[in-house]
């Protein structure tokens, strides 16, 4: 599901939740003997991963397809061959599949969109005999509507504000939006909220196609007939099966009805190709769009409405489908009830070579080599659980249902969850829990980049510094943050920063629902997979030509995660370091305080402009326009609880890290056990039971969450930040206190751990 390794990496530096780091601490845990990691690396076989990807991507892999089940059963057999204790866990989830679809331009020049992609000459995977899922948006609503068409740019909140000022309403209309600037599911949701009766989404070549590079098969980018499939379930409310929020979707689970589910879209929606979109956009009349709304199609972009009517129809088969999670376990020798979790999904929208199998074959190779090490006598101290998820693409179904079903046990035993999704050539990118930031740095310092032969940490630092020189964002806050990160990255005594997690992949249920620390890892930014994302052309042939020829970065990913698993599973001590987390939270608090100040200033400025009729006097009298909606006055938000909590957190984190450096190595086995027990559930203090975020209590982590209007993008201190952004100022005060309480609980746990380290 996740956008691509390239997109993930760039998001680290441009998203609203980028973070800062503090000075590098001493080693969290002792690295395994060089010989062990060297033996692991020596057994990684890139050709084997390529062969596995070719096999697993040889036929369409979507949920309910025969090959999806075949792949699960094949992996089960391989895990057992590797020496793991493995089984398949099944869940029954709501998964609609299309029966009938239509997107048609009516009138004198009738035109029907082609909702299936043609095979590509020379690509033996995207072949005529395949039966891929047609153009489809999972969890849209059935419907049959005919209405004029309106172009809404990316279909985000600011676009609707611009339309309002233009005097353009989408009520009763079908909207057409281009992919980009936000998660796809927000586009039809916002369209519905503004009164639209249907939504069409296309990939404009300015963002995804010939505007970027040559199109496939000559180059890597999306061809004119390429279509991006995807889910539009409202993942900002909860992830997983739409009918069983909070509980595993087992055979006998209590389910709500489809009509009761708040995450299923209320209007029909479909994706189309930019080759077909050109016809529909050419039929639009009305105003010429603002400059920033213009794509790369050879047309004059207009807002609309269209003179001819547009017909949009979708009919799906709504039934429960069986999904197949493959679970492989290697029992720990010393601490079997402490689990190191490693996951990736195996389902795709069609062939799924890059997304997700580039991550999946690395996972399989790691498991194979760990099995080989076990045959020579090595055993992990902690239990290792490898997880191959099904049904990630529709709505993180496999991981969420498994995590919900095993929630109680996971809260007692899970040390961390390590996730991958897509992977390609380029730089190491990591997002996740910031008390794992130093752990990530330690591993990255010991992995060699296959092309430059520097460490992957050195390349990551260099990338951060370069991003600050030429930022792609015009947001002053983002630019300032990039510069601060560059300073940190340039200092070898400090850890390079990792990003925060939002949603879009299988870590969500672990970190955001259960409070289990998690990281997402990928290499990227140099491969070229964005143009075939979620299309029929995400094939082994495309991957081996444009994304990671030779599978060098597949090997780098396996070595990186392998080291993480070896170190986390082989340690007698906790893996968290807390000073980086404290510094990061301090940064987040500064950001939300600045956000409140900026919103207050903006509201006051706008009020003055409205009073003096500035908008009316500067508007072009020949064009429809109006005043913007008045912003609410921003009261003073009570940040005192947060300020106090951060001050305490900073002190507690430093005291703990100092005590750990001084005393951890010399602790008795009993003291080590007590320390691990305290730190095992440390991060769960950030996701207190029975609190959750406003409107969406499934998201319980008060530090990290996907944004209501960012989709995959993270919101940090989400209860406070979004309350300010959404003008719910009473909630801002409320969540300032609730978040402070969670941070104080985290500090309480640290203080108790420090006492253990100091021999008390």
C-alpha positions in Angstrom: 0.0 0.0 0.0 2.8 2.4 0.9 3.5 4.8 -1.9 7.0 3.6 -2.9 10.4 3.6 -1.2 11.2 6.9 -3.1 8.1 8.6 -1.8 8.6 7.3 1.7 12.1 8.7 1.8 11.1 12.1 0.5 8.3 12.2 3.0 10.9 12.0 5.9 12.1 15.5 5.0 8.9 17.3 3.8 6.1 16.0 6.0 4.7 18.1 8.8 6.0 15.8 11.4 9.7 15.7 10.7 11.7 15.5 13.9 15.1 16.3 15.5 17.6 14.1 17.3 20.1 14.6 20.1 23.5 13.5 20.8 24.4 9.9 20.1 24.3 7.7 23.2 26.6 4.9 23.9 25.7 1.5 22.5 22.2 0.3 23.4 23.1 -3.3 23.2 26.2 -5.1 22.3 26.4 -6.1 18.7 26.7 -9.8 18.0 30.2 -11.1 17.3 31.4 -9.9 14.0 31.6 -13.4 12.8 27.8 -13.9 13.3 26.8 -10.9 11.3 29.5 -11.6 8.7 28.2 -15.2 8.4 24.7 -13.8 8.0 25.8 -11.4 5.2 27.8 -14.0 3.4 24.8 -16.2 2.9 22.5 -13.5 1.4 21.7 -14.6 -2.3 20.5 -11.8 -4.5 19.7 -14.2 -7.4 17.5 -16.3 -5.1 15.5 -13.2 -4.2 15.1 -12.3 -7.9 13.9 -15.9 -8.6 11.4 -15.7 -5.7 10.0 -12.4 -6.9 9.6 -13.7 -10.4 7.7 -16.7 -9.1 5.5 -14.8 -6.7 4.7 -12.0 -9.2 4.0 -14.4 -12.1 0.2 -14.0 -11.8 -2.2 -11.4 -10.2 -2.0 -11.5 -6.4 -5.0 -9.5 -5.1 -7.2 -10.8 -2.3 -9.4 -13.7 -3.4 -7.2 -14.5 -6.4 -6.0 -18.1 -6.7 -2.4 -17.0 -6.8 -2.6 -15.1 -3.5 -3.5 -18.3 -1.7 -0.8 -20.2 -3.7 1.8 -17.7 -2.6 0.8 -18.0 1.0 1.0 -21.8 0.9 4.4 -21.6 -0.9 5.8 -19.3 1.8 4.5 -21.6 4.5 6.4 -24.5 2.9 9.5 -22.4 2.6 9.5 -21.3 6.2 9.2 -24.9 7.3 12.0 -25.8 4.9 14.1 -23.1 6.6 13.5 -24.7 10.0 10.8 -22.4 11.4 7.7 -23.4 13.2 5.1 -22.0 10.8 1.4 -22.0 10.2 -1.3 -20.0 8.4 -3.9 -18.0 10.3 -7.1 -17.2 8.4 -9.5 -14.4 8.8 -12.8 -13.6 7.1 -12.9 -10.0 5.9 -15.3 -7.9 3.9 -13.7 -7.5 0.4 -15.9 -6.3 -2.4 -14.9 -7.1 -6.0 -16.3 -5.4 -9.1 -19.1 -6.8 -11.1 -19.9 -3.9 -13.4 -18.2 -0.5 -14.0 -18.6 2.4 -16.3 -17.2 5.9 -16.8 -18.8 7.5 -19.8 -19.0 10.9 -21.5 -22.5 11.3 -22.9 -23.8 13.7 -25.6 -22.9 13.9 -29.3 -19.4 12.6 -28.9 -19.9 9.7 -26.6 -16.8 8.1 -25.0 -16.3 5.3 -22.6 -13.2 5.0 -20.5 -11.3 1.7 -20.8 -11.1 0.3 -17.3 -8.6 -2.4 -18.0 -4.9 -2.0 -18.9 -3.5 -3.6 -22.0 -0.5 -6.0 -22.0 2.9 -4.5 -22.6 5.0 -6.0 -25.4 8.1 -7.6 -24.0 6.7 -7.8 -20.4 6.0 -11.5 -20.0 4.2 -10.9 -16.7 1.7 -8.4 -17.9 0.3 -10.8 -20.5 -3.0 -11.2 -22.3 -4.1 -14.4 -20.4 -3.9 -12.6 -17.0 -7.1 -11.6 -15.4 -6.1 -8.6 -13.3 -8.5 -6.7 -11.1 -9.9 -4.0 -13.3 -9.7 -0.3 -12.5 -11.1 -0.2 -9.0 -11.2 1.7 -5.7 -11.8 -0.7 -2.8 -14.6 0.2 -0.4 -16.2 2.8 -2.7 -19.9 2.7 -2.7 -22.1 1.1 -5.3 -24.0 3.6 -7.4 -25.2 4.7 -10.8 -25.1 8.5 -11.3 -25.2 10.9 -14.2 -24.2 14.5 -13.7 -22.0 17.4 -15.0 -18.3 17.1 -14.3 -16.1 19.5 -12.2 -12.3 19.4 -12.1 -11.1 19.9 -8.5 -7.3 19.7 -9.0 -6.0 17.3 -6.3 -9.3 17.3 -4.5 -7.8 18.4 -1.2 -9.2 20.9 1.4 -7.4 23.9 -0.1 -8.7 23.1 -3.5 -12.3 23.3 -2.3 -11.6 26.6 -0.6 -10.3 27.9 -3.9 -13.4 26.6 -5.7 -15.6 28.4 -3.1 -13.9 31.6 -3.9 -14.4 31.0 -7.7 -18.1 30.5 -7.0 -18.0 26.9 -8.1 -20.0 24.3 -6.3 -19.7 20.5 -6.7 -23.0 19.8 -5.1 -24.9 17.3 -7.3 -21.9 17.0 -9.6 -19.3 14.3 -10.4 -15.8 15.5 -9.6 -12.5 14.5 -11.3 -9.3 14.8 -9.3 -5.7 14.0 -10.0 -3.6 11.8 -7.8 -1.1 13.5 -5.6 -0.9 16.0 -2.8 -2.7 13.7 -0.4 -4.0 10.2 0.1 -6.4 8.9 -2.6 -9.1 8.1 0.0 -9.4 11.7 1.0 -10.4 12.7 -2.5 -13.8 11.0 -2.7 -14.4 11.6 1.0 -14.0 15.3 0.6 -16.0 15.3 -2.6 -18.8 13.6 -0.7 -18.6 16.1 2.2 -18.9 18.9 -0.3 -22.0 17.4 -1.9 -20.6 15.6 -5.0 -22.4 12.4 -6.1 -19.4 10.7 -7.6 -15.6 10.9 -8.0 -13.1 10.0 -10.7 -9.4 10.0 -10.0 -6.6 9.9 -12.6 -2.8 10.1 -12.7 -1.7 13.3 -14.5 1.5 12.9 -16.4 2.8 16.1 -14.7 3.0 14.0 -11.6 3.1 10.4 -12.9 3.9 9.7 -16.5 5.6 11.3 -19.5 6.1 14.6 -17.6 8.6 12.7 -15.4 10.4 10.4 -17.9 9.9 8.0 -20.8 6.9 5.8 -20.3 6.9 2.0 -19.9 8.3 -0.1 -21.7 10.7 2.5 -23.1 11.2 4.0 -19.6 9.9 3.6 -16.1 6.9 5.9 -16.0 3.2 5.2 -16.3 2.0 4.7 -19.9 -1.2 6.4 -21.1 -3.3 3.4 -20.3 -1.9 2.8 -16.8 -4.3 3.0 -13.9 -3.6 3.4 -10.2 -5.9 1.1 -8.2 -6.2 1.5 -4.4 -8.3 1.5 -1.3 -10.6 4.4 -0.2 -11.5 2.9 3.1 -11.3 5.8 5.7 -8.1 4.6 7.4 -8.0 7.7 9.4 -10.9 6.3 11.5 -9.6 2.8 11.9 -7.6 0.2 10.0 -8.6 -3.3 9.2 -11.9 -5.0 8.4 -14.7 -2.5 8.0 -17.1 -4.6 10.0 -15.0 -5.6 13.0 -13.2 -2.6 14.4 -11.1 -3.4 17.4 -11.5 -7.2 17.3 -10.1 -9.9 15.0 -12.2 -10.8 12.0 -12.5 -14.5 12.9 -15.2 -16.8 11.6 -17.4 -16.2 14.6 -16.7 -12.5 15.2 -19.6 -10.1 15.8 -19.9 -7.9 12.8 -21.7 -4.7 12.1 -23.6 -4.3 8.8 -22.1 -2.7 5.7 -24.5 0.2 6.1 -23.3 0.7 9.7 -19.6 0.9 8.8 -18.3 4.5 9.0 -15.2 3.7 6.9 -17.0 2.7 3.6 -17.4 5.5 1.1 -20.9 6.9 0.5 -20.5 7.6 -3.3 -19.3 5.7 -6.3 -15.7 6.3 -7.3 -13.3 4.9 -9.9 -9.8 5.5 -11.2 -9.1 6.0 -14.9 -5.9 6.4 -17.1 -4.6 9.8 -18.1 -5.1 8.8 -21.7 -8.9 8.6 -21.0 -8.9 11.5 -18.6 -7.8 13.8 -21.4 -11.1 13.2 -23.1 -13.2 14.1 -20.0 -11.1 17.1 -19.1 -11.3 18.4 -22.7 -15.1 18.5 -22.4 -15.0 21.0 -19.5 -16.1 24.6 -19.9 -16.1 27.4 -17.3 -13.1 29.2 -15.9 -9.5 28.5 -16.8 -7.9 26.9 -13.7 -5.3 28.7 -11.6 -1.7 28.1 -12.7 -1.0 25.5 -9.9 -3.9 23.4 -11.1 -2.5 22.8 -14.6 -1.1 19.3 -15.4 0.9 18.1 -18.4 -1.9 17.0 -20.7 -2.0 19.0 -24.0 -5.3 20.7 -23.2 -6.5 23.9 -21.6 -7.4 22.9 -18.1 -10.8 24.3 -17.0 -12.8 24.0 -13.9 -16.1 23.1 -15.6 -18.8 22.2 -15.4 -19.0 20.0 -18.6 -21.7 20.6 -21.1 -22.2 16.9 -21.8 -23.2 14.8 -18.8 -20.9 12.1 -17.4 -22.2 8.7 -16.3 -20.4 6.9 -13.5 -21.6 3.5 -12.3 -20.1 0.8 -10.1 -21.6 -2.5 -8.9 -19.6 -4.8 -6.6 -20.0 -8.2 -5.1 -19.9 -7.6 -1.3 -19.0 -10.8 0.5 -16.5 -12.1 3.1 -13.3 -13.4 1.7 -10.7 -15.6 3.4 -7.2 -14.1 3.9 -4.0 -15.9 4.7 -1.4 -14.6 7.2 1.7 -16.8 7.3 3.2 -16.8 10.8 6.7 -18.3 11.4 8.3 -18.6 14.8 11.8 -19.3 16.1 11.6 -19.8 19.9 14.0 -17.8 22.1 16.4 -19.8 24.2 16.4 -17.5 27.2 13.4 -15.2 27.0 10.8 -17.0 24.9 8.0 -14.7 26.1 9.7 -11.6 24.6 9.0 -11.3 20.9 10.8 -9.6 18.1 8.3 -9.1 15.3 9.2 -8.7 11.6 6.6 -8.3 8.9 5.8 -7.5 5.2 2.7 -8.2 3.1 2.4 -10.6 0.2 -0.8 -9.4 -1.6 -0.6 -6.9 -4.4 -3.1 -5.0 -6.6 -2.0 -7.0 -9.6 1.5 -8.6 -9.8 2.9 -6.5 -7.0 6.6 -6.9 -7.7 7.8 -3.7 -6.2 4.8 -3.3 -3.9 5.1 -5.5 -1.8 7.3 -8.3 -3.1 10.5 -6.3 -3.1 10.1 -6.2 0.7 8.7 -9.7 1.0 11.6 -11.5 -0.8 14.0 -9.7 1.5 12.0 -11.0 4.5 12.1 -14.6 3.1 15.8 -14.4 2.6 16.4 -13.2 6.1 14.3 -16.1 7.4 16.3 -18.5 5.3 19.7 -17.3 6.5 18.5 -17.2 10.2 17.4 -20.8 9.7 20.8 -21.7 8.4 22.5 -20.0 11.4 20.2 -22.0 13.7 21.3 -25.2 12.1 24.9 -24.4 13.1 23.9 -24.0 16.8 23.0 -20.3 17.0 19.8 -19.5 18.9 18.1 -16.2 19.6 17.6 -15.3 23.2 14.3 -13.7 22.4 11.6 -15.3 20.3 11.6 -14.2 16.6 8.2 -14.0 14.8 8.2 -13.5 11.0 4.9 -12.5 9.6 3.8 -12.5 5.9 0.6 -10.5 5.8 -2.3 -10.9 3.5 -4.7 -8.1 2.4 -2.6 -5.1 3.3 -3.6 -3.3 0.1 -7.4 -3.0 0.8 -7.0 -1.6 4.3 -4.1 -3.3 6.3 -6.5 -6.2 6.9 -4.1 -9.1 7.6 -1.9 -7.3 10.1 -4.7 -5.4 11.8 -6.9 -8.5 12.3 -4.0 -10.5 13.6 -2.9 -7.8 16.0 -6.4 -7.3 17.3 -6.9 -11.0 17.8 -3.6 -11.3 19.7 -3.7 -7.9 21.3 -3.4 -9.1 25.0 -0.5 -11.3 24.3 1.3 -8.8 22.1 1.0 -6.1 24.9 2.7 -8.5 27.2 5.4 -9.9 24.9 6.2 -7.6 21.9 9.6 -5.9 22.1 9.3 -4.2 18.7 7.8 -4.6 15.3 10.0 -4.1 12.2 8.1 -3.4 8.9 9.0 -3.2 5.3 6.9 -2.7 2.2 8.5 -1.6 -1.1 12.2 -1.3 -1.7 14.5 0.0 -4.5 17.9 1.6 -5.1 19.0 4.5 -3.0 19.2 5.8 0.5 18.2 4.2 3.8 14.9 5.7 5.0 13.5 4.9 8.4 10.4 6.1 10.3 9.2 5.0 13.7 9.4 5.2 17.4 12.1 7.7 18.4 13.3 5.7 21.4 14.5 3.3 18.7 16.4 6.0 16.8 19.8 5.2 18.3 19.2 1.5 17.7 18.6 2.3 14.0 21.8 4.4 13.9 23.9 1.7 15.4 22.8 -0.8 12.7 23.1 1.8 9.9 26.7 2.5 10.9 27.5 -1.1 10.3 25.9 -1.7 6.9 27.8 -0.9 3.7 26.0 0.7 0.7 26.5 -1.6 -2.2 27.2 1.1 -4.8 29.2 3.8 -2.9 30.8 1.5 -0.3 30.2 4.1 2.3 28.0 3.1 5.2 24.3 3.5 4.7 24.3 5.9 7.7 26.8 8.2 5.9 24.7 8.2 2.8 21.5 9.0 4.9 23.3 11.9 6.6 24.5 13.2 3.2 21.0 13.1 1.8 19.6 15.0 4.7 22.2 17.7 4.2 21.5 17.9 0.5 17.7 18.2 1.1 18.3 21.4 3.1 20.2 23.0 0.2 17.4 22.6 -2.3 14.1 22.1 -0.4 11.1 21.1 -2.5 8.7 22.7 -0.1 7.9 26.4 0.1 6.6 26.1 3.7 8.9 28.2 5.9 8.4 25.8 8.8 9.4 22.8 6.7 12.4 24.6 5.3 13.6 25.6 8.8 13.2 22.1 10.0 15.2 20.7 7.1 18.1 23.1 8.0 18.0 22.0 11.6 18.1 18.4 10.6 21.0 19.1 8.3 22.9 20.5 11.3 22.2 17.3 13.2 23.2 15.1 10.3 26.5 17.0 9.9 27.5 16.3 13.5 29.0 12.8 13.8 28.4 12.8 17.6 24.7 12.9 17.0 22.3 10.3 15.6 20.8 11.1 12.2 17.0 11.7 12.6 14.3 9.3 11.6 10.8 10.3 10.7 7.5 9.7 12.4 5.0 7.1 11.3 1.5 7.9 10.0 -0.3 5.0 8.2 -0.3 3.2 4.9 1.4 0.0 5.9 1.3 -2.8 8.4 2.9 -1.1 11.4 -0.3 0.9 12.1 -2.0 -1.6 14.4 1.1 -2.1 16.4 2.3 1.4 17.1 -0.9 3.4 16.8 -3.4 1.0 18.3 -1.5 -1.1 20.7 1.4 1.2 21.5 4.1 -1.3 20.5 7.3 0.4 19.3 7.7 0.0 15.6 10.0 1.1 12.7 9.4 1.0 8.9 12.5 0.5 6.8 13.2 0.9 3.1 15.9 1.9 0.6 14.8 4.3 -2.1 14.9 7.6 -4.0 17.1 6.3 -6.9 14.9 3.6 -8.4 11.9 4.3 -10.6 8.8 2.6 -9.5 6.3 5.5 -9.0 5.1 5.3 -12.5 3.7 1.8 -12.2 2.4 2.0 -8.7 -0.7 -0.1 -8.1 -0.9 -0.9 -11.8 -0.7 -4.0 -14.0 2.9 -3.0 -14.9 4.3 -3.5 -11.4 6.1 -6.6 -12.7 9.4 -8.5 -12.2 10.5 -7.2 -15.6 9.9 -3.6 -14.7 11.6 -4.1 -11.3 14.7 -5.7 -12.7 15.1 -3.0 -15.4 14.3 0.2 -13.5 14.2 -0.3 -9.7 17.0 -2.5 -8.5 18.9 -4.3 -11.2 21.0 -7.0 -9.7 19.0 -6.8 -6.4 21.9 -5.1 -4.7 19.6 -3.1 -2.5 17.4 -6.1 -1.9 20.5 -7.6 -0.3 21.2 -4.4 1.6 17.7 -4.4 3.0 18.0 -8.1 4.1 21.4 -7.3 5.8 19.9 -4.2 7.5 16.9 -6.0 8.9 18.9 -9.1 9.6 21.2 -7.1 11.9 18.2 -5.5 13.6 16.7 -8.9 14.3 19.9 -10.4 15.4 20.7 -7.6 17.8 17.2 -7.2 19.2 16.7 -10.9 19.7 20.1 -11.5 21.1 20.2 -8.9 23.8 19.8 -9.3 27.6 19.0 -5.6 27.8 16.3 -3.2 26.5 16.9 -1.8 23.1 15.3 1.7 23.8 17.3 4.9 24.2 15.2 7.7 25.4 17.0 11.0 25.0 16.3 11.2 21.3 12.6 10.6 22.1 12.5 13.4 24.6 14.2 15.8 22.3 11.8 14.9 19.5 8.8 15.4 21.7 10.1 18.8 22.8 10.3 19.7 19.1 6.7 18.6 18.5 5.6 20.8 21.5 7.4 23.8 20.0 5.7 23.1 16.7 2.1 23.0 18.1 2.7 26.2 20.1 4.0 27.9 16.9 1.0 26.5 15.0 -1.4 28.1 17.5 0.4 31.4 17.2 0.4 31.3 13.4 -3.3 30.4 13.3 -4.2 33.2 15.7 -2.2 35.7 13.6 -3.8 34.4 10.3 -7.3 34.7 11.8 -6.7 38.3 13.0 -5.2 39.3 9.6 -8.0 37.8 7.7 -10.6 39.5 9.9 -9.0 42.8 9.1 -9.0 42.1 5.4 -12.7 41.1 5.5 -13.6 44.2 7.5 -11.9 46.4 4.9 -13.4 44.5 2.0 -9.9 43.8 0.6 -10.9 40.5 -1.0 -13.9 42.1 -2.8 -11.9 45.1 -4.0 -9.0 43.0 -5.4 -11.2 40.4 -7.1 -11.6 40.5 -10.9 -15.2 41.8 -11.5 -15.5 39.6 -14.6 -15.0 36.4 -12.7 -17.1 34.7 -10.1 -15.4 35.1 -6.7 -16.3 35.7 -3.1 -14.8 36.2 0.3 -13.1 33.2 1.9 -14.8 31.6 4.8 -14.0 33.5 8.0 -11.5 31.8 10.3 -12.4 31.3 13.9 -10.6 33.5 16.4 -7.9 31.4 18.2 -8.0 31.6 22.0 -5.0 31.0 24.2 -4.3 27.2 24.4 -3.2 25.9 27.8 0.2 24.4 27.0 1.4 24.4 30.6 0.8 20.7 31.2 2.8 19.8 28.0 5.6 22.1 29.0 5.9 20.6 32.4 5.7 17.1 31.1 8.5 17.7 28.5 10.7 19.3 31.1 10.3 16.2 33.3 10.7 13.8 30.3 14.0 15.4 29.3 15.4 15.1 32.8 14.2 11.5 33.2 15.5 10.4 29.8 18.9 11.8 30.4 19.1 10.3 33.8 18.1 6.9 32.5 20.5 7.0 29.5 23.4 8.0 31.8 22.6 5.3 34.3 22.3 2.7 31.4 25.7 3.7 30.0 27.3 3.5 33.5 25.7 0.3 34.9 23.8 -1.8 32.4 26.7 -4.1 31.5 27.3 -5.0 35.1 23.7 -5.8 36.1 22.9 -9.1 37.6 20.6 -11.5 35.7 17.8 -10.6 38.1 18.3 -6.9 37.7 18.4 -7.3 33.9 15.1 -9.2 34.0 13.5 -6.5 36.1 14.8 -3.8 33.7 13.6 -5.6 30.6 10.2 -6.0 32.3 9.9 -2.3 32.9 11.0 -1.3 29.4 9.1 -4.0 27.5 5.9 -2.1 27.8 7.4 1.4 28.1 5.9 2.7 24.8 2.4 1.5 25.7 2.2 4.4 28.2 1.9 6.6 25.1 -1.3 4.8 24.1 -3.4 4.7 27.2 -6.5 2.6 27.2 -9.9 4.2 26.9 -8.5 7.5 25.6 -7.8 7.6 21.9 -8.1 10.5 19.5 -11.3 12.5 19.1 -13.8 10.9 16.6 -11.4 8.0 16.1 -10.6 6.3 19.4 -9.0 3.2 17.6 -5.9 5.4 17.3 -4.7 5.4 20.9 -1.1 6.7 20.5 -1.0 10.3 21.6 2.4 11.0 19.9 2.0 9.4 16.5 -1.1 9.0 14.2 -2.1 9.5 10.6 -3.7 12.9 10.0 -7.4 13.1 9.4 -6.7 15.1 6.2 -3.2 13.8 5.4 -4.1 10.1 5.1 -0.8 8.3 5.2 1.1 11.3 6.4 1.8 11.5 10.1 0.5 13.9 12.6 2.6 14.2 15.8 0.9 15.1 19.1 -2.3 14.5 17.0 -4.8 15.2 19.7 -3.4 18.8 20.2 -2.3 19.5 16.7 -5.5 18.6 14.9 -7.6 20.3 17.5 -5.9 23.6 16.6 -6.0 22.9 12.9 -9.7 22.0 13.0 -10.6 24.9 15.3 -11.7 22.6 18.1 -10.0 24.6 20.8 -11.6 23.0 23.8 -10.1 19.7 22.6 -6.7 21.4 22.3 -6.7 22.1 26.0 -8.1 18.6 26.8 -5.5 16.8 24.8 -2.7 19.0 26.1 -3.5 17.5 29.5 -4.1 14.0 28.2 -0.8 13.9 26.2 1.0 15.4 29.2 -0.4 12.6 31.4 0.9 10.0 28.9 4.4 11.5 28.8 4.4 11.6 32.6 3.5 7.9 32.7 6.5 7.3 30.3 8.7 9.3 32.7 7.4 7.4 35.7 8.4 4.1 34.0 11.9 5.6 33.1 12.5 6.7 36.7 11.7 3.2 38.0 14.0 1.7 35.4 16.7 4.1 36.5 16.4 2.9 40.1 17.0 -0.6 38.9 20.1 0.5 37.0 21.4 2.3 40.1 20.9 -0.9 42.2 17.8 0.1 44.1 
